[in-house]
Amino acid sequence: MPYDPSYLHLVFKDTVFEALLYGRASRDPNKRGDSVEDQLDAGRSLCREYNWRIADEFKDTGLSASRHAKQARDDFEELLAAIEEDPAPPGVIRIVVAYEASRYYRDLEAYVRLRAACLHAGVLLCYKGTVYDLSRSDDRRATAMDAINAEGEADDIRDRNLRTAARTAAAGDPHGRLLFGYAREYEVVNGQLRCVRQYEHEVTGPYVYRSFVHIDQGRSVASLIRWLNSEEEAQRADGQPWTNRNVRLMLLNRAYLGERKNGGNWKPATWPAIRGLGTPEGRAMFNRVAGKLSDPGRVSHRGSEPAHLLSMIALCGPCGDHALLKSRLKGGNSRTPSKDRPRDTPTLHCKERSDTSIREAWADAYVETAVIEWFRDKRKATTALVPDDSDVEEKVATAQRRINAYEEQLAKARALAEEFDDDTGQFRLSADSLASMEQRLLPKLEAERKKLREVTGVSPLLLSLLNAPDPDVIWNGRAPQGGGPREGGLSLEQRREVIKKVVTVRLWKASRPGIQRLEEGRITLAFVGEPGFRDGSRRVRESVPSAGSEGPSGTG
């Protein structure tokens, strides 16, 4: 039989008792460890009452003890090590003290490990104010039953949590960690906090929208990270800095559109979209940004910002569209630089075989001039970028109307399938009829949702060039007019973004080695809508002969 602490000194006479305190809490949203401290305080009071010396304290905050736990309990492992590897001195008996059995274990395997350690080391076990001597069979039996009950309770808790999560997801309610840019309102229900409303945070919410605009305007993720980390009001809740990973997770999360994932599909949620993203134009911007960041073929440059206009964008004509051109310094290792071939001349060369190369300045000037001229032809550029002259708002509205109609029809059918007609003795809609309707409508519903996700429209960066009276002013900027400030042009990363979206650049070999001019046909351009165009964000990976034209013959 277990011992009451009051009589322990009578059972183990002339003995000093030494306590190892343990506390654990699996739910501690604020990560303050208050509940663990309460457990340890209860243990300390017990030790003071019975004059047990405290040898050490162990605590695990925010960690589960069930067999479903995904994180190791470091302090529990240290407790086992202290029992097994640090024996008590002569005349001392140690007692492991916890608030209740479930603090030690909600898993039979953990119980067996703790029981074996205490049994071999002669350590007593105490919880709920009762002391157990695990060298006694009845005490082992009693603690084993408590362990079984604790594991069963853990399984019940997990099942309840899974059901709650499923109901929450089906209802579109928020669940889990709070997203940056949102705040929540809670109320106490049955002694527990429950979220009753999630809404946009007045301070951090606008930073989410501005982050999407930043990338949509052709700027880099690296520059966005620098900006967010420089803004005190954009600090993350966990105090950690913004990184490439968490910025991309934010920009790819459809929850900011007021959607929640359920069963692998995104559905309307109960919280609003971030202001600016809930409009058709905002959704289109989200899809443009998501497409840009999630593209598996997207080539990233080294460092925080690009340094070259065409490097890793332009293609090698002879090798095929899988071969990119890369910038390098030509002649950097030459001991005898000449007047025509100076040391350290930046060039573009084929990254695949180095069988084509050209001075970078020649290629940059040729391509930039051609792009600006292409945007000057408003009819041609508009037809290529907005071929059907459709409106993003109308596309989104059409898809949303169909989604609403399908969802409403399915909801009515499911409601009828649950209504029992007492007169006929049957449900108003049979299970077979409901299944048949779902089989027909669900694919159509998902197809419309996919259309809604894929509406991208034209980015503001391209629209600025399309709508400008003189695209050269947008591209290169303009000197001060009438005493006003100078108008800045596009940054290098923005120019690269435009080139990737509107033109495919291919370099061909010179007619013979040593040519010191840009021969006609060495650089060929295929603009969007023309044969040979390849969207810069979706380069093909296999060797494909270019369509349309061939460069001059020869080597060099």
Wavefront OBJ file of the C-alpha trace (Angstrom):
o trace
v 0.000 0.000 0.000
v 1.223 3.564 -0.672
v 2.423 5.720 2.205
v 1.038 8.923 3.594
v 3.955 11.398 3.834
v 3.110 11.948 7.522
v 4.151 8.383 8.398
v 7.093 8.043 6.010
v 9.658 8.736 8.757
v 8.182 5.873 10.775
v 8.653 3.394 7.917
v 12.183 4.553 7.018
v 13.727 5.365 10.406
v 16.875 7.425 10.789
v 16.656 8.504 7.146
v 17.096 11.850 5.434
v 14.678 12.413 2.538
v 15.817 14.289 -0.525
v 13.379 15.431 -3.215
v 13.644 15.766 -6.996
v 10.796 18.001 -8.123
v 9.259 17.672 -11.594
v 6.676 19.861 -13.328
v 5.213 19.779 -16.844
v 2.467 21.573 -18.766
v 1.507 20.798 -22.374
v -0.619 23.917 -22.821
v 0.983 27.235 -22.025
v -0.002 29.687 -24.801
v 1.984 32.582 -23.385
v 5.049 30.404 -22.742
v 5.389 31.878 -19.249
v 5.452 28.570 -17.422
v 2.931 29.729 -14.804
v 1.214 26.370 -14.471
v 4.548 24.593 -14.158
v 5.569 27.011 -11.421
v 2.302 26.292 -9.627
v 3.113 22.580 -9.702
v 6.630 23.178 -8.402
v 5.308 25.500 -5.696
v 2.977 22.726 -4.530
v 5.962 20.368 -4.407
v 8.053 22.869 -2.494
v 5.267 23.311 0.072
v 5.050 19.538 0.509
v 8.816 19.326 1.035
v 8.767 22.121 3.609
v 5.899 20.498 5.475
v 7.695 17.159 5.841
v 11.264 18.485 5.988
v 12.386 16.939 2.688
v 15.495 18.580 1.296
v 15.122 19.648 -2.380
v 18.078 18.355 -4.405
v 17.002 19.582 -7.855
v 14.073 20.772 -9.928
v 13.069 19.775 -13.453
v 10.380 21.321 -15.644
v 9.085 20.966 -19.197
v 6.955 23.850 -20.437
v 4.604 23.560 -23.403
v 5.432 19.881 -24.007
v 3.090 16.915 -24.240
v 3.806 13.680 -22.387
v 1.558 11.503 -24.589
v 2.697 8.925 -27.134
v 1.585 11.365 -29.856
v 4.093 13.999 -28.733
v 6.422 15.314 -31.453
v 9.010 16.936 -29.165
v 11.300 15.322 -26.637
v 10.974 16.313 -22.972
v 14.520 17.362 -22.195
v 14.032 17.846 -18.441
v 12.239 14.506 -18.099
v 15.277 12.872 -19.686
v 17.526 14.777 -17.277
v 15.385 13.568 -14.361
v 15.884 9.947 -15.458
v 19.622 10.558 -15.816
v 19.785 12.083 -12.313
v 18.027 9.025 -10.860
v 20.173 6.500 -12.722
v 23.588 8.182 -12.715
v 23.675 10.158 -9.435
v 22.972 7.771 -6.521
v 21.945 9.171 -3.167
v 24.612 9.171 -0.424
v 24.317 6.664 2.446
v 21.434 7.351 4.840
v 19.527 9.358 2.195
v 16.418 8.252 0.303
v 15.309 10.255 -2.671
v 11.709 10.969 -3.614
v 10.591 12.148 -7.044
v 7.746 14.608 -6.489
v 5.155 15.696 -9.057
v 1.665 17.186 -8.877
v -0.089 14.156 -10.387
v 0.716 11.022 -12.422
v -0.106 12.669 -15.770
v 2.668 15.205 -15.165
v 5.170 12.316 -15.357
v 3.627 10.368 -18.197
v 0.647 9.977 -20.480
v 2.437 7.142 -22.197
v 3.010 3.650 -20.765
v 6.515 3.512 -22.196
v 7.516 6.618 -20.216
v 5.984 5.095 -17.072
v 7.948 1.876 -17.509
v 11.194 3.826 -17.927
v 10.563 5.941 -14.811
v 9.487 2.899 -12.782
v 12.609 0.946 -13.791
v 14.887 3.877 -12.922
v 13.272 4.390 -9.485
v 13.191 0.650 -8.767
v 16.878 0.112 -9.497
v 17.997 3.247 -7.643
v 15.693 2.771 -4.634
v 13.928 6.067 -5.314
v 10.368 6.642 -4.106
v 7.649 8.137 -6.285
v 5.231 10.798 -5.030
v 2.215 12.396 -6.665
v -1.120 13.746 -5.412
v 0.323 13.795 -1.894
v 0.927 10.015 -1.815
v 4.274 8.198 -1.759
v 4.814 4.925 -3.636
v 7.599 2.418 -3.046
v 8.102 0.725 -6.414
v 9.934 -2.191 -4.822
v 6.479 -3.293 -3.593
v 4.230 -5.151 -6.055
v 1.008 -3.474 -4.870
v 2.541 -0.034 -5.366
v 3.756 -1.005 -8.840
v 0.254 -2.235 -9.633
v -1.353 0.980 -8.358
v 1.023 3.259 -10.271
v 0.607 1.118 -13.406
v -3.180 1.591 -13.251
v -2.683 5.342 -12.869
v -0.382 5.275 -15.914
v -2.994 3.379 -17.957
v -5.641 5.906 -16.956
v -3.326 8.819 -17.818
v -2.615 7.350 -21.273
v -6.319 6.773 -21.881
v -7.070 10.347 -20.846
v -4.388 11.592 -23.258
v -5.945 9.628 -26.107
v -9.361 11.044 -25.233
v -7.945 14.571 -25.200
v -6.308 14.025 -28.584
v -9.531 12.666 -30.085
v -11.456 15.651 -28.741
v -8.847 18.030 -30.147
v -9.028 16.363 -33.566
v -12.809 16.603 -33.592
v -12.638 20.234 -32.509
v -10.059 20.989 -35.214
v -12.259 19.298 -37.834
v -15.323 21.281 -36.731
v -13.307 24.491 -36.640
v -11.968 23.872 -40.145
v -15.419 23.050 -41.536
v -16.831 26.246 -40.010
v -13.909 28.321 -41.313
v -12.923 29.483 -37.828
v -9.311 30.348 -36.907
v -7.158 27.678 -35.331
v -3.542 27.395 -34.279
v -0.886 30.087 -34.194
v -1.984 33.672 -34.805
v -0.819 35.021 -38.162
v 1.241 38.191 -38.400
v -1.106 41.000 -39.387
v -4.097 39.708 -37.407
v -5.410 40.001 -33.840
v -7.952 37.901 -31.957
v -10.742 38.486 -29.482
v -11.292 35.772 -26.859
v -13.942 34.831 -24.327
v -13.861 32.320 -21.461
v -16.069 29.256 -22.046
v -16.138 26.489 -19.430
v -12.942 27.813 -17.919
v -11.059 27.870 -21.249
v -10.249 30.658 -23.680
v -12.079 30.484 -27.005
v -11.436 32.703 -30.002
v -14.645 34.491 -31.001
v -13.232 36.821 -33.638
v -10.099 37.254 -35.745
v -9.568 40.618 -37.381
v -6.840 42.653 -39.076
v -4.402 44.274 -36.680
v -4.456 48.035 -37.175
v -0.653 48.310 -37.024
v 0.783 45.107 -38.495
v -2.001 44.395 -41.016
v -0.960 47.117 -43.484
v 2.590 45.726 -43.522
v 1.211 42.497 -45.005
v -0.446 44.342 -47.895
v 2.617 46.518 -48.492
v 4.776 43.389 -48.592
v 2.716 42.019 -51.477
v 2.920 45.363 -53.295
v 6.703 45.405 -52.776
v 7.178 42.076 -54.565
v 4.504 42.786 -57.195
v 6.402 45.913 -58.210
v 9.370 43.762 -59.170
v 11.474 44.204 -56.072
v 13.338 41.336 -54.430
v 12.563 39.280 -51.344
v 15.933 40.366 -49.935
v 14.974 44.052 -50.080
v 11.607 43.242 -48.495
v 13.352 41.457 -45.617
v 15.612 44.464 -45.028
v 12.631 46.812 -44.996
v 10.537 44.704 -42.602
v 13.462 44.281 -40.202
v 14.077 48.036 -40.248
v 10.493 48.851 -39.218
v 9.895 48.623 -35.477
v 6.130 48.245 -35.946
v 6.664 45.272 -38.289
v 8.358 43.199 -35.587
v 7.185 39.601 -35.393
v 5.293 38.441 -32.301
v 8.019 35.946 -31.387
v 10.673 38.674 -31.543
v 12.618 36.805 -34.215
v 13.854 38.673 -37.318
v 12.242 38.324 -40.705
v 13.994 35.724 -42.853
v 13.656 34.420 -46.384
v 11.643 31.479 -45.080
v 9.051 33.304 -42.976
v 8.609 36.075 -45.562
v 7.851 33.501 -48.258
v 5.469 31.642 -45.949
v 3.603 34.900 -45.389
v 3.400 35.769 -49.082
v 2.152 32.291 -50.043
v -0.484 31.992 -47.315
v -4.023 32.245 -48.677
v -5.305 32.882 -45.156
v -4.565 36.549 -45.899
v -7.317 36.350 -48.539
v -9.786 35.353 -45.844
v -9.543 31.647 -46.647
v -8.967 28.562 -44.515
v -7.616 25.181 -45.563
v -9.929 22.227 -44.987
v -9.384 18.767 -46.419
v -6.657 20.009 -48.736
v -8.842 22.772 -50.218
v -9.009 26.464 -49.424
v -12.486 27.680 -48.489
v -13.948 30.976 -47.214
v -13.047 31.667 -43.584
v -14.835 33.636 -40.898
v -12.121 36.299 -40.747
v -11.751 39.104 -43.327
v -9.025 39.349 -45.913
v -6.265 41.858 -45.304
v -7.508 45.226 -46.585
v -6.538 45.565 -50.226
v -6.236 41.821 -50.813
v -9.951 41.070 -50.621
v -10.722 42.965 -53.848
v -10.479 41.327 -57.305
v -7.337 43.335 -58.002
v -5.906 42.325 -54.626
v -6.569 38.636 -55.257
v -4.953 38.959 -58.673
v -1.891 40.565 -57.080
v -1.708 37.740 -54.523
v -1.756 35.191 -57.360
v 0.973 37.040 -59.267
v 3.206 37.127 -56.205
v 2.474 33.487 -55.320
v 3.217 32.406 -58.873
v 6.503 34.262 -58.830
v 7.658 32.847 -55.471
v 6.431 29.265 -55.883
v 7.824 28.711 -59.390
v 10.258 25.738 -59.145
v 12.238 26.901 -62.151
v 12.931 30.365 -60.787
v 16.677 31.093 -60.678
v 17.924 33.020 -57.666
v 20.994 35.233 -57.838
v 23.752 35.234 -55.279
v 23.865 38.004 -52.719
v 21.125 40.334 -51.622
v 20.588 42.176 -54.915
v 21.185 41.409 -58.626
v 24.241 43.013 -60.176
v 23.685 42.252 -63.878
v 20.756 42.893 -66.196
v 20.742 39.736 -68.336
v 22.779 37.250 -66.317
v 20.789 34.015 -65.714
v 17.948 35.401 -67.886
v 19.279 35.424 -71.473
v 19.670 32.090 -73.282
v 22.351 30.476 -75.432
v 20.928 30.000 -78.942
v 23.154 27.095 -80.086
v 22.808 25.086 -76.850
v 19.040 25.484 -76.428
v 16.657 27.057 -73.953
v 17.995 25.121 -70.979
v 21.347 26.957 -71.259
v 21.482 30.338 -69.531
v 24.009 33.105 -70.018
v 26.041 34.155 -67.023
v 28.097 37.286 -66.382
v 31.850 37.068 -65.813
v 34.979 39.229 -66.122
v 36.741 38.438 -69.374
v 40.491 38.803 -69.438
v 40.768 38.983 -65.685
v 43.563 36.391 -65.704
v 45.232 37.629 -68.893
v 48.811 38.860 -68.485
v 48.791 40.783 -71.754
v 45.600 42.789 -72.057
v 45.292 44.654 -75.338
v 43.616 47.921 -76.297
v 40.731 46.069 -77.951
v 40.487 43.494 -75.229
v 41.100 45.202 -71.885
v 41.435 43.371 -68.638
v 38.282 42.769 -66.566
v 35.718 43.427 -69.317
v 32.291 42.158 -68.140
v 30.916 39.621 -70.598
v 27.971 37.262 -70.891
v 28.910 33.672 -71.667
v 27.066 30.379 -72.010
v 26.947 28.779 -68.564
v 26.518 25.336 -70.128
v 29.518 25.099 -72.516
v 31.042 28.593 -72.728
v 30.700 28.370 -76.515
v 29.163 31.853 -76.912
v 30.069 35.149 -75.297
v 29.544 38.871 -75.802
v 30.408 42.084 -74.017
v 27.760 42.667 -71.394
v 27.419 46.393 -72.130
v 26.598 45.696 -75.807
v 23.913 43.168 -74.919
v 22.399 45.333 -72.174
v 22.118 48.401 -74.391
v 20.644 46.429 -77.298
v 17.989 44.712 -75.159
v 16.994 47.785 -73.132
v 16.552 49.874 -76.290
v 14.413 47.149 -77.882
v 12.217 46.756 -74.781
v 11.568 50.497 -74.520
v 10.697 50.651 -78.238
v 8.367 47.684 -77.856
v 6.448 49.450 -75.087
v 6.186 52.573 -77.281
v 3.985 50.587 -79.650
v 0.950 50.762 -77.337
v -1.358 48.697 -79.516
v 1.157 45.892 -79.937
v 2.237 45.800 -76.280
v -1.315 45.978 -74.939
v -2.506 43.236 -77.290
v 0.384 40.991 -76.201
v 0.056 41.553 -72.458
v -3.749 41.869 -72.303
v -4.721 39.800 -75.367
v -8.463 39.532 -74.709
v -8.799 43.022 -73.219
v -10.659 41.387 -70.329
v -11.133 42.873 -66.924
v -9.704 41.083 -63.883
v -12.685 42.229 -61.824
v -15.137 40.644 -64.262
v -13.188 37.366 -64.303
v -13.163 37.209 -60.521
v -16.833 38.181 -60.255
v -17.879 35.516 -62.793
v -15.940 32.776 -61.055
v -17.223 33.864 -57.632
v -20.848 33.878 -58.842
v -20.505 30.307 -60.033
v -18.761 29.239 -56.824
v -21.577 30.758 -54.757
v -24.216 29.023 -56.892
v -22.548 25.608 -56.644
v -22.014 25.945 -52.894
v -25.608 27.051 -52.340
v -26.972 24.161 -54.396
v -24.839 21.636 -52.519
v -25.842 23.125 -49.141
v -29.540 22.832 -49.998
v -29.097 19.245 -51.192
v -27.243 18.248 -48.017
v -29.929 19.880 -45.881
v -32.644 17.922 -47.720
v -30.665 14.718 -47.221
v -30.860 15.290 -43.452
v -34.609 16.097 -43.368
v -36.870 13.137 -42.610
v -40.376 13.107 -44.103
v -42.750 11.487 -41.613
v -45.437 11.066 -44.281
v -43.289 9.027 -46.665
v -41.025 7.522 -44.029
v -37.958 8.542 -46.030
v -35.430 11.376 -46.205
v -36.400 14.160 -48.588
v -33.261 13.447 -50.654
v -31.783 9.984 -50.807
v -28.124 9.304 -50.080
v -27.670 8.029 -53.658
v -29.106 11.236 -55.109
v -26.887 13.362 -52.879
v -23.814 11.351 -53.804
v -24.658 11.683 -57.504
v -25.117 15.449 -57.185
v -21.843 15.843 -55.295
v -20.050 13.758 -57.903
v -21.269 16.145 -60.612
v -20.959 19.469 -58.814
v -17.805 19.150 -56.715
v -15.440 18.950 -59.754
v -17.161 22.012 -61.238
v -16.851 23.836 -57.936
v -13.138 23.061 -57.679
v -12.611 24.110 -61.314
v -14.112 27.536 -60.596
v -12.000 27.871 -57.446
v -8.940 27.067 -59.522
v -9.902 29.772 -62.040
v -10.226 32.232 -59.185
v -6.774 31.275 -57.883
v -5.189 31.672 -61.314
v -6.528 35.115 -62.211
v -3.401 37.279 -62.188
v -4.019 40.258 -64.472
v -1.158 42.552 -65.451
v 1.331 43.617 -62.804
v 1.596 47.325 -61.850
v 5.196 47.289 -63.069
v 4.155 46.367 -66.627
v 1.125 48.667 -66.478
v 3.374 51.605 -65.602
v 5.276 51.058 -68.866
v 2.112 50.325 -70.856
v 0.380 53.506 -69.708
v 3.354 55.854 -69.789
v 3.407 58.441 -72.613
v 7.149 57.797 -72.842
v 8.304 54.393 -71.471
v 11.901 55.682 -71.480
v 11.048 58.022 -68.571
v 9.746 55.109 -66.529
v 12.744 52.948 -67.451
v 15.605 55.445 -67.112
v 14.087 58.311 -65.150
v 14.263 61.972 -66.139
v 16.324 65.000 -65.273
v 14.702 67.648 -63.041
v 11.938 69.574 -64.797
v 11.103 73.150 -63.829
v 13.149 73.041 -60.649
v 11.478 69.844 -59.432
v 13.298 66.711 -58.259
v 14.744 64.159 -60.626
v 12.380 61.329 -61.534
v 13.977 58.002 -60.690
v 13.839 55.117 -63.143
v 13.366 51.419 -62.534
v 15.809 49.605 -60.309
v 17.937 46.842 -61.791
v 15.779 44.133 -60.214
v 12.647 45.754 -61.678
v 14.221 45.906 -65.150
v 15.120 42.227 -64.884
v 11.522 41.447 -63.922
v 10.164 43.290 -66.974
v 12.576 41.511 -69.322
v 11.606 38.106 -67.940
v 7.933 38.870 -68.519
v 8.044 40.416 -72.005
v 11.022 39.144 -73.994
v 13.225 36.094 -74.480
v 16.830 36.986 -75.296
v 19.059 34.529 -77.202
v 22.726 34.939 -78.028
v 24.318 33.308 -81.078
v 27.919 32.780 -82.133
v 29.813 35.428 -84.053
v 30.577 34.780 -87.707
v 34.259 34.398 -86.836
v 36.513 34.753 -83.773
v 37.665 38.188 -82.683
v 34.696 40.199 -83.957
v 34.713 43.493 -82.044
v 31.246 44.744 -82.906
v 27.665 43.614 -82.392
v 26.841 41.762 -85.595
v 23.302 41.789 -86.906
v 21.491 38.668 -85.760
v 23.855 37.804 -82.898
v 21.124 38.720 -80.432
v 17.577 37.650 -81.288
v 14.542 38.776 -79.343
v 11.178 37.012 -79.093
v 8.597 39.193 -77.374
v 5.538 37.832 -75.586
v 3.070 36.455 -78.106
v 5.769 35.843 -80.728
v 7.248 32.461 -81.766
v 10.160 31.494 -79.546
v 9.021 33.411 -76.459
v 9.609 31.633 -73.167
v 8.174 33.102 -69.979
v 11.267 33.938 -67.941
v 9.742 32.358 -64.822
v 9.122 29.043 -66.593
v 12.245 28.218 -68.564
v 12.279 24.711 -69.983
v 14.875 22.419 -68.487
v 15.650 20.179 -71.455
v 17.612 21.209 -74.530
v 15.129 22.627 -77.030
v 16.125 24.178 -80.360
v 14.924 27.743 -80.394
v 11.951 28.586 -82.529
v 11.973 31.066 -85.308
v 15.498 32.115 -86.199
v 19.108 31.081 -86.339
v 22.128 33.171 -85.556
v 25.172 33.739 -87.781
v 27.240 30.662 -88.498
v 30.763 30.261 -87.224
v 32.457 30.144 -83.823
v 33.529 32.685 -81.318
l 1 2 3 4 5 6 7 8 9 10 11 12 13 14 15 16 17 18 19 20 21 22 23 24 25 26 27 28 29 30 31 32 33 34 35 36 37 38 39 40 41 42 43 44 45 46 47 48 49 50 51 52 53 54 55 56 57 58 59 60 61 62 63 64 65 66 67 68 69 70 71 72 73 74 75 76 77 78 79 80 81 82 83 84 85 86 87 88 89 90 91 92 93 94 95 96 97 98 99 100 101 102 103 104 105 106 107 108 109 110 111 112 113 114 115 116 117 118 119 120 121 122 123 124 125 126 127 128 129 130 131 132 133 134 135 136 137 138 139 140 141 142 143 144 145 146 147 148 149 150 151 152 153 154 155 156 157 158 159 160 161 162 163 164 165 166 167 168 169 170 171 172 173 174 175 176 177 178 179 180 181 182 183 184 185 186 187 188 189 190 191 192 193 194 195 196 197 198 199 200 201 202 203 204 205 206 207 208 209 210 211 212 213 214 215 216 217 218 219 220 221 222 223 224 225 226 227 228 229 230 231 232 233 234 235 236 237 238 239 240 241 242 243 244 245 246 247 248 249 250 251 252 253 254 255 256 257 258 259 260 261 262 263 264 265 266 267 268 269 270 271 272 273 274 275 276 277 278 279 280 281 282 283 284 285 286 287 288 289 290 291 292 293 294 295 296 297 298 299 300 301 302 303 304 305 306 307 308 309 310 311 312 313 314 315 316 317 318 319 320 321 322 323 324 325 326 327 328 329 330 331 332 333 334 335 336 337 338 339 340 341 342 343 344 345 346 347 348 349 350 351 352 353 354 355 356 357 358 359 360 361 362 363 364 365 366 367 368 369 370 371 372 373 374 375 376 377 378 379 380 381 382 383 384 385 386 387 388 389 390 391 392 393 394 395 396 397 398 399 400 401 402 403 404 405 406 407 408 409 410 411 412 413 414 415 416 417 418 419 420 421 422 423 424 425 426 427 428 429 430 431 432 433 434 435 436 437 438 439 440 441 442 443 444 445 446 447 448 449 450 451 452 453 454 455 456 457 458 459 460 461 462 463 464 465 466 467 468 469 470 471 472 473 474 475 476 477 478 479 480 481 482 483 484 485 486 487 488 489 490 491 492 493 494 495 496 497 498 499 500 501 502 503 504 505 506 507 508 509 510 511 512 513 514 515 516 517 518 519 520 521 522 523 524 525 526 527 528 529 530 531 532 533 534 535 536 537 538 539 540 541 542 543 544 545 546 547 548 549 550 551 552 553 554 555 556
